[in-house]
């Protein structure tokens, strides 16, 4: 076993044994809504908790009531070992991908956000369809997730949960798939010059085809509203209509929670009914479909299609 890692001066790429160096460390105490799987460094666990606690109590309680869980571990694969055995898949934006390439991800089906202290170095490109074995894991190189990225990643993944669960309780797809947000997102994208122009400005991750682009944009703007995102303040500057929708939705969600009882659920029901009235032919359960005429803005230039965990 190696000596414990100096987290202030860790190398950019670490062998698998570096993870084992934490094996005798204590498992951080879990709190409502947050679960730690195995040992993590104190600094990592503190940032996970602080990021989660930045959300208003009313919002946290709503997510927990809807069975949301933020799961943190040394690696994403250790957080969800059954999923970690799945095959490598091809991703157009990031190349060949496995869940351990992500510092954070949200799983709609599981209602779980996963945060990882270590990330599998992306320069390693496994074969598409290759099974993930213990031997292949031992051969990996790992990168310590940058300290400055941990809290923004918590924000981002919890915002995915808000997007998902606030609509899921109504059988209404995703909030980011609702007509009002799609109209705002499409207008912002048009003002940016279309998909290819947005990609040239560094927004490739947020303008992917289908629902993926708006899904990621919703979460990243939400992160910036919380105080910090990985994309930075430009998300709010360059996506003003989308930002206005999210600010309003979040403010009203919080205020509804403060009214107690079923306040949040009543607000969501009212919001959904308003969306149905504004966009009667829009399929909210089929997230990512194009807005029906006459609500759809002018078409954009064709671009690349991709999706990856954040």
Residue pairs with C-beta under 8 A, 6 or more apart in sequence:
1 17
1 20
1 21
1 23
1 24
2 17
2 18
2 20
2 21
3 21
4 21
4 22
4 25
5 14
5 18
5 21
5 22
5 41
5 144
7 41
7 43
7 144
7 147
10 18
10 144
12 143
13 121
13 141
13 142
13 143
14 118
14 141
14 142
14 143
14 144
15 141
15 142
16 137
16 138
16 139
16 140
16 142
18 118
18 142
19 74
19 75
19 118
19 142
22 39
22 40
22 41
22 74
23 39
24 39
25 39
25 40
25 41
26 39
27 36
27 38
27 39
27 40
28 36
28 40
28 42
28 45
28 48
28 72
29 36
30 36
31 49
31 52
32 60
32 64
33 52
33 60
33 63
33 64
33 68
33 69
33 70
34 48
34 49
34 52
34 69
34 70
34 71
34 72
35 69
35 70
35 71
35 72
36 45
36 48
36 71
36 72
36 73
37 71
37 72
37 73
37 78
37 79
38 73
38 74
38 78
39 74
40 48
40 72
40 73
40 74
40 117
41 117
43 147
44 72
44 117
44 145
44 150
45 72
47 147
47 150
47 151
47 154
48 70
48 72
48 115
48 150
48 154
50 151
51 150
51 151
51 152
51 153
51 154
51 155
51 158
52 60
52 70
52 154
52 158
53 60
54 151
54 155
54 226
54 227
55 158
55 226
56 254
56 257
58 253
58 254
58 256
58 257
58 258
58 263
58 264
59 162
59 253
59 254
59 257
61 257
62 165
62 166
62 253
62 257
62 264
63 158
63 161
63 162
63 165
66 111
66 165
66 168
66 169
67 111
68 111
68 112
68 113
68 161
68 165
69 111
69 112
69 113
70 112
70 113
70 115
70 154
70 157
70 158
71 79
71 80
71 112
71 113
71 114
71 115
72 79
72 114
72 115
72 116
72 117
73 79
73 114
73 115
73 116
73 117
74 116
74 117
74 118
75 100
75 116
75 117
75 118
75 119
75 120
75 142
76 84
76 99
76 100
76 102
76 105
76 114
76 116
76 309
77 83
77 84
77 98
77 99
77 100
77 132
77 137
78 84
79 114
79 115
79 116
80 99
80 107
80 110
80 112
80 114
83 99
83 107
84 98
84 99
84 100
84 132
85 131
85 132
86 99
86 132
87 129
87 130
87 131
87 132
88 96
88 97
88 98
88 126
88 127
88 128
88 129
88 130
88 132
89 96
89 97
89 98
89 128
90 96
90 97
90 128
91 97
91 306
91 307
91 308
92 304
92 305
92 306
93 204
93 205
93 208
93 304
93 306
93 307
93 308
94 101
94 122
94 306
94 308
95 122
95 125
96 125
96 126
96 127
96 128
97 308
97 309
98 120
98 126
98 132
99 105
99 114
99 309
100 116
100 119
100 120
100 140
101 119
101 120
101 122
101 308
101 309
102 114
102 116
102 119
102 308
102 309
102 310
103 115
103 116
103 119
103 145
103 149
103 150
103 153
103 310
104 113
104 114
104 115
104 116
104 153
104 154
104 156
104 157
104 309
104 310
105 113
105 114
105 157
105 309
105 310
106 112
106 113
106 114
106 157
106 160
106 161
106 164
106 219
106 309
106 310
107 113
107 114
108 164
108 168
111 161
111 164
111 165
113 154
113 157
113 158
113 160
113 161
114 157
115 150
115 153
115 154
115 157
116 145
117 144
117 145
118 142
118 143
118 144
118 145
119 142
119 143
119 144
119 145
120 140
120 141
120 142
120 143
121 140
121 141
121 142
121 143
123 141
124 140
124 141
126 136
130 136
145 153
149 230
151 228
152 223
152 228
152 229
152 230
153 230
153 310
155 222
155 223
155 226
155 227
155 228
155 229
156 219
156 220
156 222
156 223
156 229
156 230
156 310
157 219
157 310
159 218
159 219
159 220
159 222
159 223
159 226
160 215
160 218
160 219
160 310
162 175
162 222
162 250
162 253
163 174
163 175
163 176
163 215
163 218
163 219
163 222
164 174
166 175
166 253
166 268
167 173
167 174
167 175
167 177
167 178
167 268
167 272
167 284
169 265
169 268
170 268
170 269
170 272
171 285
172 178
172 272
172 275
172 284
172 285
173 283
173 284
173 285
173 286
173 287
174 211
174 215
174 218
174 287
175 181
175 218
175 249
176 182
176 185
176 211
176 214
176 215
176 217
176 218
176 287
177 211
177 214
177 215
177 284
177 286
177 287
177 288
177 289
178 272
178 275
178 279
178 282
178 284
179 275
179 278
179 279
179 282
179 284
179 291
179 295
180 245
180 275
180 278
180 279
181 214
181 218
181 242
181 245
181 246
182 214
182 282
182 291
183 241
183 291
183 295
183 297
184 241
184 242
184 244
184 245
185 213
185 214
185 217
185 239
185 241
185 242
186 291
186 296
186 297
187 241
187 297
188 238
188 239
188 240
188 241
188 242
189 195
189 198
189 207
189 300
190 297
190 298
190 300
192 198
192 201
192 203
192 238
194 300
194 301
194 303
195 207
195 300
195 301
195 302
195 303
196 301
196 302
196 303
197 301
198 204
198 206
198 207
198 303
199 207
199 303
199 304
201 238
202 231
203 238
204 304
204 306
205 213
205 216
205 306
205 308
206 213
206 216
206 217
206 220
206 231
207 213
207 217
207 303
208 216
208 304
208 305
208 306
208 307
209 303
209 305
210 288
210 305
210 307
211 287
211 288
212 288
212 306
212 307
214 288
215 287
215 288
216 310
217 235
217 239
217 242
218 242
218 246
219 310
220 229
220 230
220 231
220 235
221 229
221 235
221 236
221 239
221 242
221 243
221 246
222 246
222 250
223 229
223 230
224 231
224 232
224 233
224 235
224 236
225 236
225 243
225 246
225 247
225 250
229 235
230 310
235 243
236 243
249 271
252 267
252 271
253 264
253 267
253 268
256 263
256 264
256 266
256 267
256 268
257 263
257 264
272 284
275 282
275 284
276 284
279 291
279 292
279 295
281 292
282 289
282 291
282 292
282 295
283 289
290 296
291 297
